[in-house]
Structure formats: C-alpha cells, structure tokens
Amino acid sequence: MKKYDNFCSALENLGDIFNYTEPYDNVILTGLVGLFEVCFEQSWKMMKELLNEHGIEEGATGSPKIILKTAYASGILSDEKLWLAALQARNNVAHSYNKSVALDIVRQTKSSFYAMFLELKDAVQTWL
C-alpha cells in the first residue's frame, strides 16, 4: 500500500526529532514542526485509504477528523483524544511562526505523538 509506505518514511524521518534539544534556532524549530506535519498528513491519508479498502463508508470523506473518529471506532486507533489533540496541533502548524506554538508542537511530538504514530504503524500491519 503506497500510502502506508509514505507514512512509514515520514515516521522514520520524524524520529530525527530526538536528535535535537532545546533551545532550538528558528530553522531547526521550523524543520521539526514540518516533520510532525508531514507525518500527521501521511498518517490520516493512509488511514483513509485503509478504511476505503475495507469498505468502511466513512473513509470516503475528505475530513481528517471524521477519518480519525472512524479509525478509532474501527479499532485502528486506541486513543481518540490523543489523535484529536494531534489534529489540533496540525491545525496549529499554520501559527508556528509563533515560537510558543511551535515549541508546544515539538514538545507534544516528543512526549506523546511520536509513540502514537509508532502504535499506529503496528496496528495497521494487522489490517494489511
């Protein structure tokens, strides 16, 4: 599945986030936020494709929030609240010019979102 491969590549790249520590300069901080954003985008698009392949009607929507809720209801995701928090962080990327917003995204990624993505990778392998 191409979208799964894309997600796995983005997740591998996201692991580089742990190679950097605060204080971050602007270029590094922007890059780390970008790594999160790409991984998140690849994750929900991969889930959408997976739901479609399994004939789950809600997978046809273009809404990340509906995809996340459907993936949770289908058993792909185990923590709906964490995924919705990640969606909110992704929505906040547009405001990452604000250093505190960018730092929050990076800190959440290191503390919760990276492990969340790893769990998704494992869960999806059982669906393939």
Secondary structure, DSSP 8 states (H G I E B T S, - for coil): -HHHHHHHHHHHHHGGGGG--SS--HHHHHHHHHHHHHHHHHHHHHHHHHHHHTT-GGGG---HHHHHHHHHHTTS-S-HHHHHHHHHHHHHGGGTTSHHHHHHHHHHIIIIIHHHHHHHHHHHHHH-
